[in-house]
Amino acid sequence: MAPLPQRARSYWEAHAAADRGALEAFLERERGQMPVWLVGGFGGGIAGWFVLGSPSQWAALICLGAAGAIFGFSARGGGRAERALGWFGLALALGCALVWARAEWVAAPRLDWPRVVRFEAEVERVETLAARGDLRLTVAPADPELPPRVRVSLKQDQAPDGIAAGARLALRARLAPPPPMVLPGSHDFARDLWFKRIGAVGRTLGPVTVLAPAQPSGLDGVRVRLDRHIRTALPGPSGTIATALATGDQNAVSEADADAMRRSGLTHLLSVSGLHIAAAVGAAMLLTLKLLALSERLALRFNLVLVAAGVGALAGVAYTLLTGSQVPTVRSCIAALLVLGGIALGRDALSMRLVAVGALIVLLFRPEALAGASFQLSFAAVTAIVALYGTGFARKFLERRDDGPLARIARTFAALLATGLVVEIALIPLALFHFHRAGLYGVAANLVAIPLTTFIIMPLEFGALLLDAVGLGAPLWWLTGKSIDVLLWLAHTVASAHGAVAMLASIPRWSFGAIIAGGLWLCLWTTRPRLLGLIPIAIGAGAAALSPTPDLLVTGDGRHVALVERGTPLMLRERGGDFIRDLVAEAAGFDGDPGALPGQAFSNCSRDACVARFVRGAREWRLLATRSQQSIEWRPLTRACAEADVVVSERWLPRGCTPKWLKLDRATLGRTGGVAVFLAGTPRAETVSERLGRHPWALTPPRKWAKRRASDRLGEGNNAAIRDRARDARRGVAEPR
């Protein structure tokens, strides 16, 4: 190939030099943001480990980051761009390696299949689920054949006295492996339990015997006594909200109130996090300043702001410990301590660097927190707020000035409105991805709810608790209850308004990643090129809005099947529990209670099976789903399978059952987990196993359990069918066509 003419070569070299100069100039202007991107790379490595599905891919990501680091640090004549690449690659590799190592470090034995056992155990933790009337115990069984940590539930009214951390119990319970992700895109409970080292969950059967009683002590005892005291002073729904604000325990909040708070965008008020820590720290600082300033000698000899910051820090730490040191509370406390440290050092009270340091501290000790909605929502909100007040618009219109009273009120209201709007916009994609729903009226609701909670409810409750020491707290408790009633009225009113909630069945992970990457680019840079982040945000949001709704949803056990017809999920079994019905509605992007498939004009159902004919695109589809464990004769079953396009069953089906396209029986679902089927256009199926990949908590079909179930009857008196079914259990079932 002939070389380029000298003039053309000089032209391209000149343009490359100009581009490199522009890049170096941009990075020079943004040099203060480079440490923030270091934390972004670290988080990106952690996120990559959760998204990628196999050890070879995780190793490839680590090698990619290491290669970028080696290139960036060893490039001859490298400038700021090469060094930035090196540090980012190193952080990426370290993040992936850290979470991989932690996942292996916390590995603990898990139960293989459900069983009923009698065992003795020591109680590690007690949680009161008052809304359900349950106690949830985390226990350490003495039986070496059981996992070292198990979680069991029992009815609160049946619980004997003496159950607390440290007590020894004898109990009989039905235990099961940690529940896997029910449907693609739903919450992964098995992941949470893996990092908590819980190997089985279940419910007690019969009475629980206390072998060695214990009483709540330390902070646990304080929380229990405080919970009882508050709910005695405020019986009813207001007391459950007051308990959540004081102790961080949301388990007493009724499902109706919790759902109203979610739909109205106020659920963050129930989780002790940034708002509550800020209120506690701010109140402690204000009281300290006002009280110490009464002494002229102290005011002249000491830096009262520094003293007040120290008292505020102690108040924040104490509140965090009192509320159980939950991850959101710890994050908020760290952020508050960093802000107070900035005040003490004369730095900006809140900056993107402080937010990054807070995130880094959490991720170093709990890298798995990155995958949780709580971490993402809280840091997204704080990052959006800091980015907003770093813009020229905010400095020009929202910062405080020496204005008249009306101008100050207007500026404060505009700041609250702008802050609420920016936070809601930042949180909508996260809420849709994790919960399949987002409140659209949250900005208006929070304009009332946040000041009500921060400046009225929490001070009243704190004052009532103080006055209770001398028996004078009743008037403040009455005011607290009325204030909480106003909050609940607001939540229910907004939640029931038409169009209050936006629903989305699913967001492709790549489009969610594009939105997150674009949002980080928009928030972490400070100069004009930050606007380029709007491009991936627009692409990701467009892809999310156009993502299809699944036509068929099947849970991993095959018992619950939902056909989505005109946006409404129609369930095979009408008696599915509230948990399953809510999951199915969310996965279908439906705001309401699912309907029933039996009784529809296009379905023909009996007690044992259901056949539905429906149209997708230009094609008619035929679904066959079994509804019971009753025996079905061989010939009718195989004939019905041959006529169906999709067959779903919770039982083992013989090889003779061959539908036209997809067969989802116990054997297949044992490998795939829950399935979402899309029939429009090119038919395809998304499975839980694809989502989980080869992560440590991924599906592991219990072979022993499968063999035990292989002897289930298929046809009454049909020995050949029984032998065929046993053979299927030994050899497996053919892959879906």
N, C-alpha and C positions, 0 to 999 in steps of 0.2 A: 504494500500500500504506500502510495507516494506521500511524503511528508507535507504538512500544511505549509502554505506560503508564509514567509517570515512576517508579513504584515498581519495576516489573520492570527498567527500565533501571538504576536505582540498585543493584538486587540483583546484576545481572551485572557492573557496574563494580566493585562491592565484591569480588566473587569473583575477578575478573581481577586486581585490585590485590593481593589476598591471595596468589594463585598466583604473581604476579611477585615479591612479597616473599619467598615461600618459595624460589623459584628463586635469587634474589639471595643469600639466606642460605645455601643449599646451596653455591653457587659460592664464597662467602666462606670457608666451612669447608674447601673443597677447593682454595683458591687455590694451594697448593703443588703441585698436580697439573696445573695449567693448562699449564706448559711441556711436560709429557709428552704431553699431547693435541695440542700443536702438532706434535710429531714424528709422532703418530698420523695427523694430517691430511696431512702430507707423504707418509707411506707410503701413505695412502689414495689420493692422487692418482696415485702410481706404479702401485698395484694397479689403479686404474680404467683406466689406459692399456693394461695387459695384458689386461684383461677385455673392454673395449669393442673393437669390430672395425673401425672406419673413421675416417679423419681428421675427418669431420664430427662424429662422436661425441666424439672427443678434444677438438676445439675447443669443443664444447658443454659438456664437463666443465670446461674451463678458464674458459669464460665464466660457468658456474654458480658456481665458486669465486670468481671476481672479483666477481660480483654480490653474493655473500654478504659479501665483504670490504668492498665499497663501502657496502652497507647498514649493516654493523656499525660501521664507523668514522664514518659520517656521520649516524647516527640522532641526532636531537635529544634531549637528556636521557638518552642511552644509559648504561646501567649496565654491570656486569661481564658480563652475558649478551650484550649487543650486542658488546662488545669481544672476548669469547671467540669469537662467531660470525665476527667480522671476521678474527681471526688464523687460525682454523681454515680459513675459505674461502681466505685468501691462501696458506696452506700447501698446501691441496689443489691449487690452480691451479699453484703453483710445482712441486710434485711431478710432476704430469702433464706440464708443459712441459719439465721437466728430462729425464725419461726419453725423451720424444719427440725432443728435440734430440740426446740421446746416440745414439739409434738411427740418426738420420740422419748423425751425425758419424762413426760407425764403419762406415758403409756401404762395402763393397768389392765389386769384381766377383766374380761366381760363375760356375762352369761351367754351361752350359746343358743339356748332355746327356753321357752317358758316352762316353769315348773312350780309346784307347790311344795314349800319346804317349811320345816320348823327349825328355828335356830335362836341362838342367843347373840346379843349384840350390845355394843356401847354406843350411846347417843352422842353424835358430834354436833348436831345442829337441830334446832326446832323452829319451824316456821308455822305461823297461824294463818290459815286461809279462811278468814272469818266469813267471806262472801259465800264460800262453799260449805262452811261448817266442818272443815277438815283441819287436821294437823299434818304437816309434812315433816318427816324425820329423815335426816341423813345419819346413817348408822354404820358402824364398823363391825361386821359379823365375826364371831369367833370361829365359825366353821371354815376350815381352809379350802373347802371345795367351792365356796362362794366368793364372789369378787370382794376385795378388801374394803370397798365402800359401796353402800346400797342406799337408795332413797325409797322410802315407803310412806304411804298415806293411810290415815285412819280417821274415823269420825271423831270430831272434837268432843261430842257428848258421851262417847264411849271410852275416852282416854282416861286412864287412872291417874291419880295424883302422883307426883314425884317424877314426871317426865321432864327432863331438862338436860342440857349438855353435861355429860359425865355419868348419866344414869345407865344402869345395865338392865336390859329387857330380855324377856323370853317371849317369842311371838311366832305365829304361823302366818305365812303370807304367800300370795301368788306373785312370783317374780318373773319378769320378762327382760329381754335385752333392751338396751337404750333405744327408744323409738327413732327410726330413721326419718329422713325427710319424707313427708307423706306424698306430696306431689312436686313435680319440677317447679322450682321457684319459691316453694314454701319455706318456712323457717326450718333450719337444720338443728333439731334438738340433740341429735347424736353428737354433733360437733361440740355443743356447749357442755354436754356431760363428759365428753372425752377429756377436755381440758380441766374439768373439775374432778377427774379420776373416779367418776361414778360408773360402776359396771353393770348395774341392774336397777330397775324401777318396778314398783308394784304397789299392792294394797294388802293390808292385813286381813286375815280371815279369822274371825273369832276374837276372844278377849286377849288383851296384851297384859302380861304379868311383869310387874316391876320387881326385879331381883335386888337392885341396889338403888334406892331413890336418890334424886339430886334436886336441888333448888337452883333457879336462875341466879347467877352471881355475876359480879363485875358489871360491865356495860350491858351484857345480856339481861341481867336482872333489872337494871335501870330502865332499859327499853320496855321490858314486860310490864313493870309497875307503871311506867309512864303511859303505856298503851291502855291499861286498865283504867287508870285515873282519868284520862281524857275521854274515853268512851262512857265512863260513868257520869262525868260532868256534861257530856254532850251525847246523849243517846240518839240513834238514828243515823241517817246519811251524813249529817254535818259532822258527827263524831268521827266517822271513818276518814273523811277528808282532813280533819284536824290531826288525826293520828298519822296520816301520810306526810303531812307537812312537818310534824315534830320528829318522827322516828324513821321516816323513809319507807314504812311498811304499807304497801298499796294493796296487800292481800285482803284487807277488810272492805275495800270499796266494792260496792255491788256492780254486777256486770252492766246494768242499765246506766249507772252513773259513769262507769269507766268508758263505755261505748259513746256516750254523749260527749265526754271530754275529748275522746279521739276524733270524733266527727267534727267537732267545733274547733279543733286545732289547739285545745287547751291542755292536752294530756301531759305536756312538759311541766305543768304546774304541780303534778302529783309526784314527779320524780325529783328527789332532792339533788339539785345540780347547780348550775351557775347562778340562776336567779335567787335561790334560797341561800347559797353561800354568800353571795354579794349582799343580800339583805342582812344576814347575821353579822358579817364583817363590818358593813357600813354602820349598822346600829351600834355595835361595840365601839367603833372609832368615834362616832358622833357623841355617844354618852361620855366616853373618856375625855374627849376634848372639852366638852361643856363643863364637866365636873372639875377637871384640873385647871381650867381657865378661871375658875372662881377664886383661885389663889394667885394673887399677883406675884408672889415670890416664886412659885413654880413656873408661872408663865414667863418670867424674865430669866430664870436660870436654866431651864431645860427646853429642848426642842419638843414641844408637845405633839407635833405632827408625827415625829418619830416614835414617841411613846404610844400614841394612839394606834399607829400602824402595828406595833408589837402586840398590843392588846387585841387588835382586830385579827392578827394572825393566830393568836391563841384561841380566840372565839371560833375561827374557821376550822382549826384542827379539832377542837372539842366537838363542834357540831358534826363534823365528818365521822368522828369515832362514835358519837351517840347514835347516828343514823345507820350504823353497821358497816361503814367504810365500803359502800358499794362503788363499783367502777366509775359511774358518772359523778358521784360525789367526790371521789378521790381526784378525778381529773379536774373538777372545778376548784377543789381546794388547792391543788398545785398551781393552777392558773392564778388564783387569788394571792397565794404566797409570792408568786413571781411579780404580780402587780405591786404588792406591798414592798417587795424588795426594790422594785424600780422607783417607787416613791421615796424610799429611804436613801437611795443612791442619787436622787435628783434626776432620774431618767424619765422618759415618757411612761405614763401609768400603764398604757396598754399599747403594744406594738406587735407586728407580725412575728418578730423574733421571740417575744415572750410566748406567743401562741405555739410557735414551733418547738420551743424548749419544753413546754408542757406536754405536747404530743410525743416528743422524743422520750421523755421520762416514762410515760405510760407504756409506750411500745417496747422500751428496753426490758421492762419487767413483765408485761402482758402483751406480747405481740399479737395474740389471737383477738385482742379487743378490736383491732382494725376491722375485722369482718362483721362486727356487730353494729346494729342500727344505732345504738346509743352513742358509741364513739363518733360515728360519722355525723349524726345529727348535731351533736353538741359542738364539735369542732367546725363543722360547716357553718353553723350559726355565728360563732365567734369570729371565724375568718371573714365571713361576709361583712360583719359589723366593722371590723378593723379596716377592711379594704374600703368600705363606704366612707369612713371618716378620714381616710387618707387621700381622698380625691379633692380636686380643686373646688368642685361644687359644694361639698360638705364644709370645707374651710370657709367658703364665701357666704353660704346661706345658713348653716346649721350651728356654727360655733357661737358660744356665748359672747355677747357684747354689752356695752353699757347703754342699753336701750331703755325705753320707757316700759312700764308694766305691761301694757297691751302687746308691745312688740316682743317682749320676753316670753309672754304666754304663747303668742303665735309661733315664735321660733321653737319653743319647746314642743308644741303640738306637731309642728312640721318635722322635727327631729324624730319624735316617736313614730309618726306615720311613715317616714322614710325608712327608719330602722325596721319596723314591722314588715314593710313591703319587701325590703331586700332579704330579710331573713326568710320570709315565706317563699319567695322565689328560689332561694338557695335550697330550701328543705323539700320542695315539692318533688323533684326527681328522686330524692332519697326515700321519701315516704311512699311514692308509687312503686319503687323497686322492692322495698322490703315488705310493705303492707298492702300493696295494690290499691291504695286509696290515699287521697290527700284532701284535707279540708280547704275549701276555697274562700271561706269567710273568716279565716283565722286572723287576718290582719285587723279587721274591725273588732272581733271578739277580744283579741289580746290588748287592744288599746284600752279596754275597760278592765279586763281580768288582771293584767299585770300590775297596774297601780293598786287595784283592789286587794290583791294578794300581798304585795310588797309593803304597802303603807297602811293597810287597815287590818287585814286578817292576821298576818304574822305578828305585828306588834300587840294586837289585842290578845292573841293566844299566849304570847310570852308574858304579858302583864298579868293575865289570869293565872298562869302557873306560879308567878312570883307571889301574887296576893293570896293564893291558896295556902301558902305557908302560915298565914295568920287568919285564915278562914274568911277572907273578904273577896274571893275571886268570882263569886256567883254573878254579879252584874257584868263583868267583862266576859264571862263565859256566854251569857245571854247575847251580848253584842257580837261575840265571835260566831255563835251559831247563826244569827241573822245574816251576818256578812257572808258566811259560807253558803247559806240558802240562796242569797243573791247570785253567788258564783255558779251554783248548780242550776238555778233558773236560767242564767245566761247560756250555760253550756247546752241545756236541753232545748232552749229556744233556737239557738243557732243550728244545732244538729238537726232539728226537725224542719228547718227551712228548705224550700225547694232549691235544688242545685247546690246544697251545702257541701257535697262530697263529689270529687272526681274519682272515677274508678278506671283502672287499667289492668287488663288480664295479665300481661307480662311485658317486661322490657328486656330486649336482647342484651346479653352481658356486654357485647362489644359497644352497643350504643350507650349503655350506662357508663362504660369506661370513657367513651368520647366526651360525654357531658362532664364527668369528673375532671378529666384532663383539661378540657376547655375552661372549666371553672377555676382550676388552680392557676392556669396561665393568666386568666383575667384578674385574679385576686393577688397573686404573689408578685407580679411585676408592678412597677409604679409609673412607667412612662407609656407613651402612646402605643407602641407595639403590643401592649397588653390586649388591645381590642381584637387582635387576631384570634384570641380565645373564643370569640363569639362564633367562629366558623365551626369548630368541632361541636360546640354546644348546639348550634342549629341543626347540624347533621344528626347528632345523637337524638335530639328531641323529635326531629321529623321521623326517624326510624322507629322511635318508641311509639309515636302517635299512630303510625301505620302498621304496627305489629299486629298480627292476627289473633283472634280469640280462639282457643282450642275448641274443637267440635266434640271431643269426648275426653272425659277425665276418669282415670281409674286409679284407685289407691293401691298401695303395694300389696295388701292382703287380698285384693280382688273382691272384697265384700261391697265396696261402695263404688258405684258407677254413676256418672252424670253425663247425660247427653245435653249439649248446649244448643237450644233451639231458639232462634231469634233473640239471642242475648241472655236467655233465662236458663239456668242449669236445672235439668229435670233428673232427679235422683231415682235410682232403681229401688232402693229401700227407703221407705218414708220415715222409718224410725231411726235414722242415723242421728248420733248425738250432736249436741250443739257445736262441739269442737269441729267435727267433720263437716257439718253443714256450713259453718263459717269459712273453713278452708276452701271448700268447693266454690262457695260464692265468690271469695276473693280471687281464686284462680281463674274464674270465668269472667271477672270484672263486673260482677253483678251486685248492685246495692240493694239487698233485700234477702228474703228467705227463699232458698231453692224450692222449686215445685216438685211434683211427683211424676215419674214416667208412666206408671200404671194409670190407666184411665184416659190417656191422650188418644186422639183420633187416629194417630199414625202408629200406635203401639197395640200389641196383643199380648197380654200378660196373664199368667196363671200363678199359682203359688210356688211353682218350681222354676219357671223360666219366663223370660220376656223377650219378645221379638219386636223391633222397631224398624220401620221403613222411613227414610228421610232423604231429602235431596240436598246435595252440595254441588254447586256449579251446574253442570249439565248432566250429572250422574245421580242415579238413585243408589243409596247405600242401605244395606240390611245388617242390623245389629242383633246378635243373639247373646243374652246374658242370663246366667243361672241365678236363682234367688234363694235356693235352699240346699240342704245337704241330703235331701230325699233321693232315693235311687231313681235313675232314669234308664229306661230300656235302651239296649244297644242300637237297634235299627232306627228308632225315631231320633236318637241323639246324633248319630252319624249323618243321617239325612238332613237334619236341621243345620248341622255344621257345614255340610256341602253347599247348602243354599245361602248361607250367610257370608258377608264380606268380612265381618269382624266378630269374633267370639270372645267373650269375657267370662271367666269363672273363678271362684275362689277355691275350687277343687282341682284335683288332677284330672286332666282329660286324656283319653287314649289317643294313640297315633291315628286311629281311624277317624278322629274328628279333625277334618282338614278344611278350614274356611278358605275363601277365595283370596284373602289378603293377609289378615293378621289374627293370630291366636294368642290370647293372653290368659293363660291358666296359672295354677299355682307354681308350676315348674318355671315358666317363663317369667312371671312376676317376681319369683324368688331371685332371679338374676338381674332383672331390670329395675325393681322397685316400682314406685308409682309412675304412671305414663300419662302424658298429654298428647292426644292425637289431633292432627290438623289434616282435614280432608279437602279443603279448597285448593285448587291448583294441583300441584304434585303432592300426593298423600305422603305424610311423614309422621313420625312419632318421636317425641322427646321423652327421655327417661331420667329417673333419679340417678341411676348408675352412671349415666353420662355426665351428670352434674358433679357427682362426687369423685369420679375417677378412682384413683388408687390411694386416696388419703386414708390415714390409719383408721378412721371411724366409718369407712365406706361399707357398703353392703357385703356381708359374708354369709352366703346361704348356709344355714345349719343342716348339714347332711343327716345327722342323726334324727333330727325332727322330721326331715323329709321322709326318711325310711319308716318312721313310726306312722306317718300319715298315709303311707303307700298302701296300707291294707284297708283303707276306707272302701265301702261298697260302691260300685258304679251301677250295676244292674241287679235287680232283685233276683237271686237264684242263678245269676249268670257267672259261673266260675271262670269261664274264658275271659270275661271282661275284667274280673278281679286279677287274674294272672297278668293280663295286659297292662293293667295299671301298676302293678308291682314292678313289671319290667321297665315301665316308663320311669319309675322312681330310681331304679338302679342305673339306667343308661341315660336318662335325660330325655327331653322332648326336642323334636326337630325345630330349628330356628324358624321364626315367622317368615312366611313367603312375602 
